Amino acid sequence: MIAKRIVLSCLVWTVAAGSWTLGGAAQEPVGERLYVANCQRCHGTEGRGGQGPTLVPFTWTHDEARDRIRHPLCDMPPFRESDLSDADIREIVDYLKSIK
């Protein structure tokens, strides 16, 4: 009887921990995650500059950002659609526009 309670208790804790982890990941802003993975290395934390220029306040439209990311006017490496989809770029732009 005690062994069953211990096993059941462990199972409940495992499920609860898994749900908490999945819930936390789902709430993480997609645009921020994409920015960190693809842009932060050069443009710094929250787009505040680094090797590359600062990006905040972010004033480009989604289309302008997509065009400049695909065909940079500087020494930034271009990102093809296979690297970042248009939807990914939209998420990054929305994230940058949200930074105050």
C-alpha positions in Angstrom: 0.0 0.0 0.0 2.8 2.5 0.9 4.7 1.5 -2.2 1.7 2.3 -4.4 1.3 5.7 -2.7 5.0 6.5 -3.3 4.8 5.4 -7.0 1.5 7.4 -7.5 3.0 10.4 -5.8 6.1 10.3 -8.0 3.9 9.9 -11.1 1.9 13.0 -10.0 5.0 15.1 -9.4 6.5 14.0 -12.8 3.3 14.9 -14.7 3.1 18.2 -12.8 6.7 19.1 -13.5 6.3 18.2 -17.2 3.2 20.4 -17.5 4.9 23.3 -15.8 7.9 23.0 -18.1 5.7 22.8 -21.3 3.6 25.7 -20.1 6.6 27.9 -19.4 8.0 27.2 -22.9 4.7 28.0 -24.6 4.6 31.4 -22.9 8.0 32.4 -24.0 7.7 35.1 -26.7 8.5 33.5 -30.1 10.0 36.7 -31.4 12.4 37.1 -28.5 13.6 33.5 -28.9 14.2 34.0 -32.6 15.9 37.3 -32.0 18.3 35.7 -29.4 19.1 32.8 -31.7 19.6 34.9 -34.9 20.3 38.5 -34.1 21.5 39.1 -30.6 25.1 38.0 -31.4 25.6 41.2 -33.4 22.9 43.5 -32.4 23.1 42.9 -28.6 20.6 42.3 -25.9 17.2 43.7 -26.7 18.6 45.2 -29.9 20.6 47.8 -28.1 23.8 47.4 -30.2 27.0 45.5 -30.2 29.1 44.7 -33.2 26.0 45.7 -35.3 24.0 48.9 -34.8 21.3 49.4 -32.3 17.8 48.4 -33.5 15.7 50.2 -30.9 13.6 52.1 -31.2 12.6 49.9 -34.1 10.9 51.9 -36.9 11.0 49.7 -40.0 7.8 48.1 -41.3 7.6 44.3 -41.5 8.3 44.6 -45.3 11.3 46.9 -44.9 12.7 44.6 -42.2 12.2 41.5 -44.4 13.9 43.3 -47.4 16.9 44.4 -45.3 17.3 41.0 -43.7 17.1 39.2 -47.1 19.2 41.9 -48.9 21.3 43.8 -46.4 22.7 47.2 -47.4 25.7 46.7 -45.2 28.1 43.9 -44.2 25.4 42.0 -42.4 25.1 38.4 -43.7 21.8 37.9 -45.6 19.2 35.5 -44.2 17.5 33.4 -46.8 13.9 32.2 -46.3 15.3 28.8 -45.4 17.1 30.5 -42.5 14.2 32.7 -41.3 10.7 32.5 -42.7 8.7 35.7 -43.4 6.6 34.7 -40.3 9.8 34.4 -38.2 10.9 37.9 -39.4 7.4 39.2 -38.5 7.8 37.8 -34.9 11.2 39.4 -34.6 9.9 42.7 -35.8 7.0 42.6 -33.3 9.4 41.7 -30.5 11.7 44.7 -31.4 8.8 47.1 -31.7 7.7 46.0 -28.2 11.0 47.1 -26.6 10.8 50.4 -24.9 
